[in-house]
Amino acid sequence: MRRWSFTKGHGTENDFVVILDREGTLDIGPAEVRFLCDRHAGVGGDGLLRVVRARHVAEGDNPDPTMDGSLWFMDYRNADGSIAEMCGNGVRVFVRFLLENSLVSGHVIPVATRGGLKEATLLRDGQIRVAMGPVRVEPGEVEVTTVDGEVFAAVGADVGNPHAVSFSDDLGHLRLHDAPRWEPAERFPHGVNLEFVRRLGPRHIEMRVHERGSGETRSCGTGTVAAAAVAHAAGPDPEASPATYRVDVPGGTVHVELAPDQAYLTGPAVLVAHGEVSVPAEILIPKEG
């Protein structure tokens, strides 16, 4: 039996288990992640954030080998134990954890991720603004089919991780607990985050999402950026820049600013619990799905 300290936090109710592993000494594999994120047997969360110094991250996980090894690296895992490149809500929770545990100081905090270096800014109102990097809206239509057999046209977008964005006039009836499928399947060989979006007004949208490796979540930070970018590209003035979108998700509201070669995501990040969890020596919880 292993005993690990943890923190639980969320960004617009996209929730995470946070584990501090300064020197990379903890053995956190897919089985451990599934146990910790299990809402019945573990702590419960949409994913896990391991807080580790960049110098202790495996070379294949670090996109920039010249990166300062003293930076804090956000090792993000989906709830099913799979590895993801980036998590927009997660990076805000990660920064809140660093600040509240006096691991960093100041109002501008660099965070190393598999999607590259991200700069987060603590705003006066307590929200956190993250420079997410460029967003690429990808040509070529994708067809998404829900478990009910409802078919949607979707547009691909890359925010350092893959997305497919569909529009609908009614989001409430969608069944997103089970993963929709997409065609052509080879378009996203490693899976994709699937956003369903409704326009509410000028530069105001609402969204639901099925996250790759986690299922339907209350929010997806990179998904809100992808949704805003696709909505803007299909809107009446796609060349307008910068453009700021309000994105409502089941867990709250974030704002996405689309600027040339850069997108910014602003929203809340809250730590709700700290504790100690007993991790079994052998974990027999099967992978869901």
Buried (B, 14 or more C-beta within 10 A) or exposed (E): EEEBEBBBBBBBBBBBBBBBBEEBEBEBEBBBBBBBBBEEBBBBBBBBBBBBBBBBBEEEBBBEEEBEBEBBBBBBBBBBBBBBBBBBBBBBBBBBBBBEBEBBEEEEBBBBBBBBBBBBBBEEEEBBBBBBBBBEBBEEEBBBEBEEEBEBEBBBBBBBBBBBBBBBEEBEEBEBEEBBEBEEEEBBEEBBBBBBBBBEEEBEBBBBBBBBBBBBBBBBBBBBBBBBBBBBBBBEEBEEEEBBBBBBBBBBBBBBBBEEEEBBBBBBBBBEEBEEBEBEEEBEBEEEE
